Amino acid sequence: MIVVVGLIVAFVLLVLFTNRDTRLCRWREYPGSGDSDWRCVHCGAHTTGPRGSPPQRCLRPRA
């Protein structure tokens, strides 16, 4: 019984603390001189930004 309650609590915490804006994004960094080029493997979005700091929101184009 305690295992079932633990699984339910873990699922609820997972739902509450995941960032829905970037849930599917998988950012890859391509460093260059100065800022890095960031590309999302999942949706193909790309942007530039500081090294070691991936975008905090999804940048995929909306249809």
N, C-alpha and C positions, 0 to 999 in steps of 0.2 A: 504494500500500500504506500509506503514512504517513497519507493522508487517512482511510482506513478505521479505522486504529488511533486517530486523533484523534477521530473520531466516536464510537467505542466508549467511549473515556475520557470524553468530554463527557457521554454518556448515563449512564454509571455515576455520575459526579459529580452530575448533576442528580437522580438517584434518591436518592442518599445525603443531599443537603443540602436537599431540599424538605421543608417541614413538612406532614406528612400530615393533621394536625388542621385545618389551614386551607387546604388545597389548592384547594378549590372556592369558598371564601368570597371575596366581593367587597364589602368594607365601605365604606359611604358615610357621611360625617359630616354631621350636621345640628346646627350649633352653636347653643347657647342660652346663657342666663345661667348661669354656673358650668360644669357638665359638659356635654359634647356627647351627643347622641343618635346612636348608631351602629346602622345597619341593613344587613343582608346582602342584596344584590341577588339572590343565587343561591337562598338557602333561606328568606329572610323573617325570620330571627332578628333580634331587636333587644335593645339594652342601652344603658346609659349609661356614660360613662367620661370620662377627661380629654381635653382637646382635643389633636388631633394624634397620638394614640396609639391605634390601632385594637386591638381584642381580639386576643389571641395564640392563641386556640383557637376551634374551631367551637362555636356555641351553638345549633345547630338541634335541635329536639326529636327524640328517638329514638322510633321506632315500636315 
